[in-house]
Amino acid sequence: MAIETVNPATGKIIQTFAEMSGHQIEKIITDTHTTYLTWRNNDFEKRAACMMRLAGLLKIRKSEYAILMATEMGKPITQGEAEIEKCALVCSHYAEHSADYLKERIIKTEMNKSYVMYQPLGVIFAIMPWNFPFWQVFRFAAPNIMAGNAALLKHAPISTGTSLAIEKLFTEAGFPENLFRSLIIADSHAEKVIAHPKVAAVTLTGSPRAGKIVGAEAAKELKKSVLELGGSDPYIILEDADLDAAAEICVASRMNNAGQVCIAAKRIIVVHSIKDKLMPLIREKIKKYKMGNPLNKETTLGPLARKDIRDKVHEQVTKCVEKGAELITGGIIPKDHGFYYPATILDNITHDMPAYHEEIFGPVISVISAANEEEAIKIANDTPYGLGAAIFTRDIQKGEKIAAEKIQAGTCVVNTLVASDPRLPFGGIKGSGYGRELSAEGIRSFVNTKTICIK
């Protein structure tokens, strides 16, 4: 069966790739495992030298890779360049800090000597999405390869060209051949890869449905998994918030990557007394996001990645309106070619509407009114997800207390937008998955935390 990549700005096929045979898959897994057995014995200095070269190549080629992303999944080229810069940052971060993150820890006991050490597990299988086709891969690959593991990537089919470009990049940076490999396979074949005895663990960024399947398959094989499954992040606007700043941040978060961001501001929960002041600001801020060709540097809103994604977003918006939501702007599928969807604002979202409980993966701002701070917090937590959240208030102490003690999410911020950072652990709870990526927690996700005692 062939895999096609399609330009979402035009709807035209870019390239067709042959799906790998069972023999090819077996050989790649075996070769990757063999390479791992040697790579795991290299010291951090040698690993870091390759990783720094990789960071350098990313910076040199950021325009090339931004064009690739724009063509395969529609990301505006300036946003694509920023994504590549972030990939270079995560490579540099782990080149510089992996030795400290994984250094042995001496623990005093009645033994002559007792300590904890961290050793690589083996070949890590990653199933990655299309929305940040470089960043999601490097977020997983940089720490795991620095830890001494090897990597197999099953990318989203629409990002197959990106997958192969990343594989080539690792080799060109000086990493051993077969340390990082791409598998061009259908979703249905992922189960066999997870079950393969030479695959040690699996990580997925995707939907809750995919997470349940992958998590179950990994558990069946007694293999560790890390799942990042998206979210419906609440952004709470309290009475004393700087409303202009809050509106700017909420719109920027939601419109980034045409709304195809797990940690976007998907539910704007505003205390009723200030709603009439906030809404005109949101309407004004959203006007500067214009749809257009993602290869144009002036474009701020590209197409959605696939037609079915665009159609799903429109279906959710339509159902909200049918149930009584007010459509402030947008909500109409353009007649032009491509999978575009306009910047959209839905007001008066209630509990029975898709925007309240579901993740809308598109440029749709959903506004929910709350009677007071207490109700806003209750609404924020009334979700099957738990990835990120934000609180806007001039009372920093109160904002921190709400973030730290009252919001159920993996990351909570005050007066800013939720964003991943190589220095900070990232992940969710509830329907947003489990496990952590990035920082020390990320590099320790797929290692053997080994205890050594000597009497």
RANOR-V830613 format. One record per run of one state. SS is the DSSP state (2 for helix, 1 for strand, 0 for the rest). FROM is the first residue (numbers start at 1). TO is the last residue. If there is no record, write none. Layout:
ss=SS from=FROM to=TO
ss=SS from=FROM to=TO
This chain:
ss=0 from=1 to=1
ss=1 from=2 to=7
ss=0 from=8 to=11
ss=1 from=12 to=18
ss=0 from=19 to=21
ss=2 from=22 to=39
ss=0 from=40 to=43
ss=2 from=44 to=60
ss=0 from=61 to=61
ss=2 from=62 to=73
ss=0 from=74 to=76
ss=2 from=77 to=101
ss=0 from=102 to=104
ss=1 from=105 to=106
ss=0 from=107 to=112
ss=1 from=113 to=120
ss=0 from=121 to=122
ss=1 from=123 to=127
ss=0 from=128 to=134
ss=2 from=135 to=146
ss=0 from=147 to=149
ss=1 from=150 to=154
ss=0 from=155 to=156
ss=2 from=157 to=172
ss=0 from=173 to=179
ss=1 from=180 to=182
ss=0 from=183 to=186
ss=2 from=187 to=195
ss=0 from=196 to=198
ss=1 from=199 to=205
ss=0 from=206 to=207
ss=2 from=208 to=220
ss=0 from=221 to=223
ss=1 from=224 to=228
ss=0 from=229 to=233
ss=1 from=234 to=237
ss=0 from=238 to=242
ss=2 from=243 to=259
ss=0 from=260 to=266
ss=1 from=267 to=271
ss=2 from=272 to=286
ss=0 from=287 to=290
ss=1 from=291 to=291
ss=0 from=292 to=300
ss=1 from=301 to=301
ss=0 from=302 to=306
ss=2 from=307 to=322
ss=0 from=323 to=325
ss=1 from=326 to=329
ss=0 from=330 to=343
ss=1 from=344 to=347
ss=0 from=348 to=353
ss=2 from=354 to=357
ss=0 from=358 to=363
ss=1 from=364 to=370
ss=0 from=371 to=372
ss=2 from=373 to=381
ss=0 from=382 to=387
ss=1 from=388 to=392
ss=0 from=393 to=395
ss=2 from=396 to=405
ss=0 from=406 to=410
ss=1 from=411 to=414
ss=0 from=415 to=425
ss=1 from=426 to=426
ss=0 from=427 to=429
ss=2 from=430 to=432
ss=1 from=433 to=434
ss=0 from=435 to=436
ss=1 from=437 to=437
ss=0 from=438 to=438
ss=2 from=439 to=443
ss=0 from=444 to=446
ss=1 from=447 to=454
ss=0 from=455 to=455
